[in-house]
Amino acid sequence: MKSDTNGVVMHFRIFRIKHRILLREIAKEAKISPQRISEIELIKSTTGEQVKAHLTDALEAVLLRREAESTIAMADYRREKCHLFNEVPESEAWKNE
């Protein structure tokens, strides 16, 4: 795929990709379309300080949500690790959903 960015993108994109954050995650939090965010990242359109603030806040919200989910997952893992290879009904996976 040919890129017309001349190899230059916003650091926001590098950070997002490095941490495997999807455009749709940021878009949902920022209430900005994924396409618009992509245009900003690829420097195909200009953006004001307010939009930059929304995107920064959205990125932080995604990271904080992931941190909370990771903390919960680690606590579950520590509690359940000695049972990980026990046989259980598959319905157990959806019990607490």
PEMOGI-V461057 format. One record per pair of residues at least 24 apart in sequence whose ideal C-beta (glycine too) atoms are under 10 Angstrom apart, sorted by the first residue. I is the first residue (numbers start at 0). GAP is how many residues later the second one is. Records with the same first field share a line. If there is no record, write none. Layout:
BEGIN
I = GAP, GAP
END
This chain:
BEGIN
2 = 39
3 = 38, 40
4 = 36, 37, 38, 39
5 = 37
7 = 34, 35
8 = 31, 32, 33, 34, 35
9 = 27, 30, 31, 32, 33, 37, 42, 45
10 = 30
11 = 25, 28, 29, 40, 43, 44, 47
12 = 24, 25, 27, 28, 29, 30
13 = 27
14 = 26, 44
15 = 25, 39, 43, 46
16 = 24
18 = 40, 43, 44, 47
19 = 46
20 = 37, 38, 41, 42, 45
21 = 40
24 = 33, 34, 36, 37, 38, 40, 41
25 = 28, 29, 32, 33, 35, 36
26 = 28, 31
27 = 30, 33, 34
28 = 25, 26, 28, 29, 30, 31, 32, 33, 36
29 = 24, 25, 26, 27, 28, 29, 31, 32
30 = 27
31 = 26
END
